[in-house]
Amino acid sequence: EGLMSTFDGLAAMLAKQVPYTLGKQVSFDVFAGLLYALAAKFGFEGSEMKFLISFGAAFMASILACLSSQPGDMILTKTYKSAGTGLSFIDVIKSINKDGGLPAFFTGTGARLAHVISIITSQLMIYDVVKVALGLPATGSH
């Protein structure tokens, strides 16, 4: 198969990981900033608010990350299932689309949401706690 076979699934992996990472990190910052602005507008402050804002932003970011990367996850899954068949990245996309159109790219979203929400929310909460412990401002608070 050669050295280049090492990169056979790269396009499929990027189709999942790029939307996932952008959905997670960028939306966490955006949601946290929006929630801090909303809290300030209504006069809510304090360390309890920082925790609630961080949790709310992490929760919303996890949903967005899951939904934005679900089509890529389906492409990646189909790519691995069809390994050795000679299907290209585009062929895999066409195959999923042929099997059920756009909804086929979101097969299994419910189960993945339950799994991803718990993981990403935890990761982002830990990320924010560590930032504050190191003397940095909480995400979105500046």
NUMARBA-725458 format. One record per residue (C-alpha): residue number from 1; x, y, z; chain; residue in one letter. Coordinates in pm, 1 decimal. Layout:
BEGIN
<atom NUM; <X; Y; Z>; "A"; "A">
...
END
This chain:
BEGIN
<atom 1; <0.0; 0.0; 0.0>; "A"; "E">
<atom 2; <293.1; 231.3; 55.4>; "A"; "G">
<atom 3; <359.1; 536.0; 265.7>; "A"; "L">
<atom 4; <76.4; 740.4; 113.7>; "A"; "M">
<atom 5; <-182.1; 492.9; 245.4>; "A"; "S">
<atom 6; <-107.3; 642.9; 586.5>; "A"; "T">
<atom 7; <-303.3; 949.7; 474.9>; "A"; "F">
<atom 8; <-601.8; 770.4; 317.9>; "A"; "D">
<atom 9; <-848.0; 888.9; 582.0>; "A"; "G">
<atom 10; <-704.3; 1238.5; 627.7>; "A"; "L">
<atom 11; <-976.5; 1423.7; 434.8>; "A"; "A">
<atom 12; <-1248.5; 1237.4; 626.0>; "A"; "A">
<atom 13; <-1078.6; 1305.5; 958.9>; "A"; "M">
<atom 14; <-1045.5; 1675.1; 877.1>; "A"; "L">
<atom 15; <-1412.2; 1685.2; 771.2>; "A"; "A">
<atom 16; <-1496.2; 1588.1; 1128.2>; "A"; "K">
<atom 17; <-1223.3; 1749.9; 1338.3>; "A"; "Q">
<atom 18; <-1216.1; 2099.7; 1187.9>; "A"; "V">
<atom 19; <-1588.1; 2173.6; 1244.9>; "A"; "P">
<atom 20; <-1569.9; 1999.1; 1584.3>; "A"; "Y">
<atom 21; <-1275.3; 2203.7; 1709.4>; "A"; "T">
<atom 22; <-1401.9; 2532.1; 1568.5>; "A"; "L">
<atom 23; <-1749.7; 2463.9; 1703.2>; "A"; "G">
<atom 24; <-1609.9; 2385.5; 2044.8>; "A"; "K">
<atom 25; <-1347.9; 2655.0; 2097.8>; "A"; "Q">
<atom 26; <-1484.7; 2951.6; 1904.3>; "A"; "V">
<atom 27; <-1844.8; 2911.6; 2014.7>; "A"; "S">
<atom 28; <-1737.7; 2868.4; 2379.5>; "A"; "F">
<atom 29; <-1569.3; 3209.2; 2367.5>; "A"; "D">
<atom 30; <-1862.4; 3367.9; 2184.1>; "A"; "V">
<atom 31; <-2129.2; 3216.7; 2409.9>; "A"; "F">
<atom 32; <-1936.1; 3308.6; 2725.7>; "A"; "A">
<atom 33; <-1897.7; 3668.7; 2606.6>; "A"; "G">
<atom 34; <-2268.4; 3691.2; 2525.1>; "A"; "L">
<atom 35; <-2367.9; 3544.4; 2861.0>; "A"; "L">
<atom 36; <-2136.2; 3782.1; 3050.6>; "A"; "Y">
<atom 37; <-2285.1; 4076.9; 2862.1>; "A"; "A">
<atom 38; <-2635.5; 3954.7; 2938.5>; "A"; "L">
<atom 39; <-2552.4; 3901.1; 3308.1>; "A"; "A">
<atom 40; <-2401.9; 4251.4; 3332.4>; "A"; "A">
<atom 41; <-2709.7; 4401.0; 3170.3>; "A"; "K">
<atom 42; <-2927.9; 4253.2; 3444.7>; "A"; "F">
<atom 43; <-2679.2; 4324.5; 3726.1>; "A"; "G">
<atom 44; <-2577.1; 3965.1; 3798.6>; "A"; "F">
<atom 45; <-2220.5; 3932.6; 3928.1>; "A"; "E">
<atom 46; <-2006.1; 3718.4; 4154.1>; "A"; "G">
<atom 47; <-1815.5; 3393.3; 4142.1>; "A"; "S">
<atom 48; <-2137.2; 3188.4; 4122.5>; "A"; "E">
<atom 49; <-2222.5; 3370.8; 3800.9>; "A"; "M">
<atom 50; <-1880.7; 3288.9; 3654.8>; "A"; "K">
<atom 51; <-1945.2; 2920.3; 3716.0>; "A"; "F">
<atom 52; <-2296.3; 2934.5; 3570.9>; "A"; "L">
<atom 53; <-2181.6; 3133.4; 3268.6>; "A"; "I">
<atom 54; <-1892.1; 2897.6; 3207.7>; "A"; "S">
<atom 55; <-2122.6; 2596.8; 3237.3>; "A"; "F">
<atom 56; <-2389.9; 2749.1; 3012.6>; "A"; "G">
<atom 57; <-2138.2; 2850.6; 2747.4>; "A"; "A">
<atom 58; <-1969.3; 2508.2; 2762.1>; "A"; "A">
<atom 59; <-2303.5; 2330.0; 2730.6>; "A"; "F">
<atom 60; <-2413.8; 2537.2; 2430.4>; "A"; "M">
<atom 61; <-2070.4; 2502.1; 2266.8>; "A"; "A">
<atom 62; <-2085.4; 2125.0; 2307.4>; "A"; "S">
<atom 63; <-2418.7; 2109.4; 2124.5>; "A"; "I">
<atom 64; <-2287.2; 2325.5; 1841.1>; "A"; "L">
<atom 65; <-1965.7; 2124.1; 1814.3>; "A"; "A">
<atom 66; <-2158.5; 1798.8; 1797.7>; "A"; "C">
<atom 67; <-2406.0; 1916.5; 1536.4>; "A"; "L">
<atom 68; <-2144.6; 2087.5; 1319.0>; "A"; "S">
<atom 69; <-1918.6; 1782.0; 1314.3>; "A"; "S">
<atom 70; <-2186.7; 1512.0; 1276.8>; "A"; "Q">
<atom 71; <-2173.1; 1504.2; 894.2>; "A"; "P">
<atom 72; <-1795.7; 1467.1; 914.4>; "A"; "G">
<atom 73; <-1834.5; 1189.6; 1169.8>; "A"; "D">
<atom 74; <-2061.1; 1002.7; 928.8>; "A"; "M">
<atom 75; <-1806.9; 1051.8; 648.9>; "A"; "I">
<atom 76; <-1526.7; 927.4; 874.2>; "A"; "L">
<atom 77; <-1727.2; 622.8; 985.1>; "A"; "T">
<atom 78; <-1819.7; 531.3; 627.6>; "A"; "K">
<atom 79; <-1458.5; 583.4; 517.2>; "A"; "T">
<atom 80; <-1332.0; 335.9; 777.7>; "A"; "Y">
<atom 81; <-1609.4; 86.4; 701.5>; "A"; "K">
<atom 82; <-1525.3; 99.0; 330.2>; "A"; "S">
<atom 83; <-1147.3; 73.3; 375.5>; "A"; "A">
<atom 84; <-988.9; -124.7; 96.5>; "A"; "G">
<atom 85; <-1281.7; -76.6; -141.5>; "A"; "T">
<atom 86; <-1116.2; 208.1; -329.2>; "A"; "G">
<atom 87; <-1386.2; 463.9; -246.8>; "A"; "L">
<atom 88; <-1253.2; 818.9; -255.4>; "A"; "S">
<atom 89; <-1356.8; 1091.9; -12.9>; "A"; "F">
<atom 90; <-1607.2; 1224.6; -268.4>; "A"; "I">
<atom 91; <-1737.1; 871.8; -336.3>; "A"; "D">
<atom 92; <-1804.8; 827.1; 35.1>; "A"; "V">
<atom 93; <-2001.0; 1153.9; 46.7>; "A"; "I">
<atom 94; <-2200.0; 1052.3; -261.3>; "A"; "K">
<atom 95; <-2270.2; 711.3; -107.2>; "A"; "S">
<atom 96; <-2405.5; 860.9; 217.1>; "A"; "I">
<atom 97; <-2615.0; 1108.0; 20.8>; "A"; "N">
<atom 98; <-2750.3; 829.8; -202.0>; "A"; "K">
<atom 99; <-2841.8; 622.4; 105.6>; "A"; "D">
<atom 100; <-3064.5; 889.4; 257.4>; "A"; "G">
<atom 101; <-2989.7; 1241.1; 142.0>; "A"; "G">
<atom 102; <-2902.6; 1514.8; 388.9>; "A"; "L">
<atom 103; <-3067.3; 1338.6; 688.0>; "A"; "P">
<atom 104; <-2827.7; 1044.9; 639.3>; "A"; "A">
<atom 105; <-2540.3; 1271.2; 741.5>; "A"; "F">
<atom 106; <-2710.9; 1316.1; 1079.7>; "A"; "F">
<atom 107; <-2777.6; 949.0; 1155.3>; "A"; "T">
<atom 108; <-2701.7; 876.1; 1519.8>; "A"; "G">
<atom 109; <-2703.9; 1239.3; 1628.0>; "A"; "T">
<atom 110; <-2907.4; 1173.8; 1944.1>; "A"; "G">
<atom 111; <-2666.8; 918.7; 2086.1>; "A"; "A">
<atom 112; <-2367.4; 1127.3; 1983.6>; "A"; "R">
<atom 113; <-2517.2; 1437.2; 2147.5>; "A"; "L">
<atom 114; <-2547.0; 1257.6; 2482.1>; "A"; "A">
<atom 115; <-2188.7; 1138.1; 2457.4>; "A"; "H">
<atom 116; <-2029.6; 1457.3; 2324.1>; "A"; "V">
<atom 117; <-2218.8; 1700.0; 2550.2>; "A"; "I">
<atom 118; <-2088.5; 1531.2; 2863.2>; "A"; "S">
<atom 119; <-1730.4; 1519.9; 2737.2>; "A"; "I">
<atom 120; <-1704.2; 1869.2; 2588.5>; "A"; "I">
<atom 121; <-1887.8; 2042.3; 2872.4>; "A"; "T">
<atom 122; <-1648.5; 1878.4; 3119.7>; "A"; "S">
<atom 123; <-1343.3; 1966.7; 2909.0>; "A"; "Q">
<atom 124; <-1441.5; 2330.6; 2872.0>; "A"; "L">
<atom 125; <-1529.0; 2365.8; 3241.2>; "A"; "M">
<atom 126; <-1187.9; 2225.8; 3336.7>; "A"; "I">
<atom 127; <-1024.3; 2455.5; 3080.4>; "A"; "Y">
<atom 128; <-1191.7; 2760.7; 3237.2>; "A"; "D">
<atom 129; <-1111.9; 2653.4; 3595.5>; "A"; "V">
<atom 130; <-744.9; 2603.3; 3506.6>; "A"; "V">
<atom 131; <-732.8; 2943.3; 3332.0>; "A"; "K">
<atom 132; <-870.8; 3118.3; 3641.3>; "A"; "V">
<atom 133; <-639.8; 2917.9; 3871.4>; "A"; "A">
<atom 134; <-344.4; 3042.4; 3665.8>; "A"; "L">
<atom 135; <-458.5; 3401.5; 3710.0>; "A"; "G">
<atom 136; <-609.8; 3444.7; 3364.1>; "A"; "L">
<atom 137; <-959.0; 3583.9; 3316.2>; "A"; "P">
<atom 138; <-1243.4; 3338.2; 3272.2>; "A"; "A">
<atom 139; <-1337.6; 3279.9; 2909.6>; "A"; "T">
<atom 140; <-1550.0; 3566.5; 2778.9>; "A"; "G">
<atom 141; <-1518.9; 3775.1; 3096.2>; "A"; "S">
<atom 142; <-1290.7; 4043.5; 2956.8>; "A"; "H">
END
